[in-house]
Amino acid sequence: MDLLELIIEYHKDNERQGPGSEEATLKALGYLPYLNEKIKILDVGCGTGGQTITLAKNTGAQITAVDMFPQFLEMLMKKSKVNNLTNRIVAKEMLMESLTFKESSFDVIWSEGAIYNIGFEKGLSLWRKYLKDNGYIAVSEISWLTDTRPDEIVQYWVNAYPEIDTIENKLSVRGPIHARQPKNYKQFLNNC
């Protein structure tokens, strides 16, 4: 078994393949207007669909969930069937840096714990063309939460993920996406 197969085997039965929780998903979802049946959500890097199922249960939206691992998508669709959501969730095997959707196809682009795989700036840059005018993009991203940190922690994260930065600096790269930052995002972080 190679490393990739080992990673898939280890994660495929987990609720989530990265950081996050149902509570965090619902909290973030609460910053958006109600997403009715006319809304289309793209869930990028969906894994086995922890957040996908939460989104489907708490909106009326149609959801397209993409991941590079068919084993994860298979688990998502099993959960979708158990929750009677197969008519609202479509799973597609795709690389997040090579999406093949028509431009302006989605009202919401959602990515929990996954954008770091290609980098925050690159992800926003590649995905924004799929967002409709006045759409929303919601991502979770590893960020510094304090102004000062021990040097050894800084060194570790700078080596592991050179894009790590503060939330304020991350938000400055969003460019023409007119996403709004929750006024109390620090409180949001403290509650999740």
Helices and strands as residue ranges (DSSP letters): H 3-11, H 22-29, E 40-44, H 50-58, E 62-67, H 70-82, E 89-93, E 106-111, G 115-117, H 120-127, G 128-130, E 131-139, H 151-160, H 167-171, H 185-191
